[in-house]
Amino acid sequence: MIERRKVPLGTRLRRDWPLLAMVSPAVVLMIVFAYIPMAGNIIAFQSYSPYAAPGQSPLMAIVRSPFVGLWNFQRVLTAPDFWNAVGNTLMITAFQLVLFFPVPIMIALLLNSVLAPGVRTAIQSIVYLPHFFSWVLVVTIFQQILGGAGLLNRLLRQAGLISPDGGGLDIMTNPDTFLLLVTSQAVWKDAGWGMIIFLAALSTVNPELYEAAAIDGANRWRRIWHITLPALRPTIILLLILRLGDSLTVGFEQLILQRDAVGQGAAEVLDTFVYYQGIQGGDFSYGAAAGLIKGVVSLLLVLGANRLAHAFGEAGVYQKEAR
Amino acid sequence: MSTGMQESSASREAEPGTSARITSAQRTSAQRTSARSASVRDGRRRRSRGPVWAERPPLVERIGKVLALVLITLVVLVPLYTVVLTSLSTEETITRAGGMVLVPGELTLDAYATILSGNVVSRSILVSLGVTAVGTLLSTAVSVLAAYGLSRTDSVLHRPLLFVFLITMFFSAGMIPAYLLVSSLGLINSYWALILPGAVSAFNILILRAFFMGVDRSILEAARIDGAGEFRVLAKIVLPMSGAVIAVVALFYGVGYWNSFFSAMLYLTDQGKWPLQLVLRSYVLEGVQLPGSELTPAGVTGAAPPASLALKMAIVVLALVPILVIYPFVQKHFTKGVIFGAIKG
């Protein structure tokens, strides 16, 4: 870029104005809907009330609301409900890292060993179909299959395994098993999608490596261990890091759909906390403070995760000097 | 598929001649190990065998593999099957089954007729289709323009503008300020509230930009020397070359608009304006009574029966249909290359 500076700005402007014009609609949308709200986080330091400017827009109310320093943050950080939400969020993330993350890799390995291309394509398209379903749809389907009046309980009742009048297996509303439920929903919806990425990585492996290893006496498991898994390593690390950086975000729509059925003890996560406190509860400043804490910590996590990637010798999500 | 080359990815690069030799050399052992394969056409028998250097996995393992794959497939398909079947079943069949129908009984389209006869649901479908169409068009157009505008690294303000987008991938303002902004703009209960706040995704712009940057520079330079402006270059040269990647991005946006329910929950307080996903949530998931439902006896309050299961499942199917319609298209374009390239880029 530096060597281009020889061309005077006027000339470059005359040359590049169509490009600037093309970028501008997106930039305007970004400024209005991403950057102005960032500035709007100022209400986290206020005691914001929509009634500070009755009958006018929230903007005026922000201007009129008094500043209260870090009071909202104090309230958030001393609220047991907030820490409950943090705990649930981290638990769900940890659970999904252990129980969800390996599934796409295993399915990809399994499918990669299927020899008939027709069968492969068919299975592949079936398992990643649910990725395109909405969360409402996924939760509804789970409810119809696993819910109290759902298919599973009915079959168990008909088989005489549970009493006909009993409540049946309580899967959809049980706080104790909620982690498993959330994870299995995530697996059902997105394992196939994750698989695609690993299959793509597998297809880049040079087949001669397998042949050479086999001739050298490596059995199938050793070939997987020494050829396949190393080939997947960059992808695994990249996705793992993306997920770690995103630790504080766990399927918001998925959770908010089920929070009331399961109760906030188990199903309240950071995002739903912000929604219920801030918007439902009308305590906007409090919700904004919680949201801001989440945003800042998430940013630090992403940056940290990326450093970790570099430490592993991987490209990570971004690099210091792009192109 | 050419018949000669159907083997594992491990031997994908093997030349057909080699594979043919393997086939004849191992025919006898194939017949011994698997009687079934003897009935299969000669060229196809090798398919289940893999390359010559690969040992055949033990039987237990092969059975396990098949079982696992069947199970995985069923876990996805059975729920969809029973949802569709129930939506097509008569009340009687559903009652006899005691809920979701697994064994087909009497079939009927009544549920769909009821739903599509002009009540809340049919209106919500129109809302969803409208928002999806307008949103996808707007998002895709704005993103393509922005991506092309950012595709030349030596242009004026290139880096600062790129950062405007990159930063949004790492830090988001949060829900509360976004809500206050939308309400300041007077967009509460406006369909624009479902479109504008999430209209551009930095990620999609980067996918498009990575593709545009890969377009052969010399062609573009030639066009510029011939006097074509950037808009012309984009319209006449770049766009025709990027059909697939634009389709993928449009698909991302379209599926997103069709599936989203939270923005509607947040910004649309008027239930008459609800999109399909929100209707699905209240009437099916939460079991709220469908207003104006034909199956509800008028005047009965409180004790009104819940919307029939067939009706509910029909709503589920209607939310599914657009996804299934675009799915073959997804298959065609969502090839590994695009996705993987995008993630790396």
Interface residues (C-beta under 8 A of the other chain):
Chain A: M1 R4 L9 R12 L13 D16 P18 L19 L20 A21 M22 V23 P25 A26 V27 L29 M30 I31 V32 F33 A34 Y35 I36 P37 M38 A39 G40 N41 I43 S57 P58 L59 I62 I107 L110 L111 N112 S113 V114 L115 A116 P117 G118 I123 S125 I126 V127 L129 P130 F132 F133 S134 W135 V136 L137 V139 T140 I141 Q143 Q144 I145 A149 G150 L151 R154 Q158 W188 G192 I196 I197 L199 A200 A201 L202 S203 V205 P207 E208 Y210 E211 A214 I215 N219 R220 L238 F252 E253 I256 L257 D271 V274 Y275 G278 I279 F284 G287 A288 G291 L292 K294 G295 S298 L299 V302 L303 A315 Y318 R323
Chain B: M1 Q6 E7 S8 S9 A10 S11 R12 E13 A14 R47 S48 R49 G50 P51 W53 A54 E55 P57 K65 A68 L69 I72 T73 V75 V76 L77 P79 L80 T82 V83 G98 G99 M100 L102 V142 S143 L145 A146 Y148 G149 L150 R152 T153 D154 S155 V156 L157 H158 R159 L161 V164 F165 L166 T168 F170 F171 S172 A173 G174 M175 I176 P177 A178 Y179 L180 L181 S183 S184 G186 L196 P197 G198 A199 V200 A202 I205 G229 E230 F231 L234 V255 W258 N259 S260 F261 F262 L266 Q277 L278 L280 R281 V284 L285 M313 V316 A319 L320 I323 Y327 V330 Q331 F334 K336 G337 I339 F340 I343 K344
